[in-house]
Amino acid sequence: MPILSPKIPAHQELIKQVDYYLESKESSPLPPLGSGRMEFQLYKAALVMDMFLSRLEEVIEDTKSKAAERGIPVTCSKGCDVCCSQPISGSFFEGVLMELYLEANPPIKEQFLTKYDSWRSRIGDPQEYGQTLQSAIRALVNGSKDVSDYVRNAVDNFNQREKISCPFLEERSCSIYPVRPVACRQLLSIDDPIKCQTGEQARLLRAGDIDELTYRKLPLLLIHLGRSFGFPGIVNSVLPITTYELIKHGEKYVDMVIRDCDRISRR
Ligand code: SF4
């Protein structure tokens, strides 16, 4: 049974609270959001994620306009799917939002489910991938300036060194574009698109506003949401797997994620 029902109405109070949170200059904690059925809690968390992504999109569009005015246009465009052959990872709540979107769009859900088994059988071990990324984060914390080798190795191993398209990619476009995760939004090339095609390192647009949202506010928001809803929001996972497991196993999968997080936090 899918865990989310698209028919649940928007929660206006939550919207106000999240707006307040995202507007705030301080990293003030999100107020407790009350309790309820797991389904409703997850729906609210997905709604928050959706609002965060809308805000991020506004900031990205603004940044792109300003960069174009300065003569450094972003060269990413529809039809370029180079980034879509990397394992997309992100927070549990992003996976929940993606699942909600699929439940509201049955043809897209069917496309995804049709491709999933083949995609899953070709990729590497998601746990190993996660551990390599953790090593990259630790290296950053310990002062490394460049962890691109870690990340490249993690991606190469996960994709078994071949180009494996994301199961949400349809005819070189993202089938879940409105809810695509942060990881798919934040890298903006300002280089010749040919470099992405040939695997060269493209120059990326760096913007303080985007970094502020993705590296500072998002982790805080995930921690606060995790506490408010009782779910491990901060957990990082390969998102097509999270989405699939939510569709197929619903609450059982959520229970398993919560247990795993408890076990890891007690170590
Ligand atoms: S979710 Fe969409 S944008 Fe992200 S990798 Fe998959 S197809 Fe590409």
Boltz pocket constraint, residues with backbone or C-beta under 6 A from the ligand:
constraints:
  - pocket:
      binder: B
      contacts: [[A, 83], [A, 84], [A, 85], [A, 86], [A, 88], [A, 166], [A, 167], [A, 168], [A, 169], [A, 170], [A, 173], [A, 174], [A, 175], [A, 176], [A, 177], [A, 180], [A, 181], [A, 184]]
      max_distance: 6.0
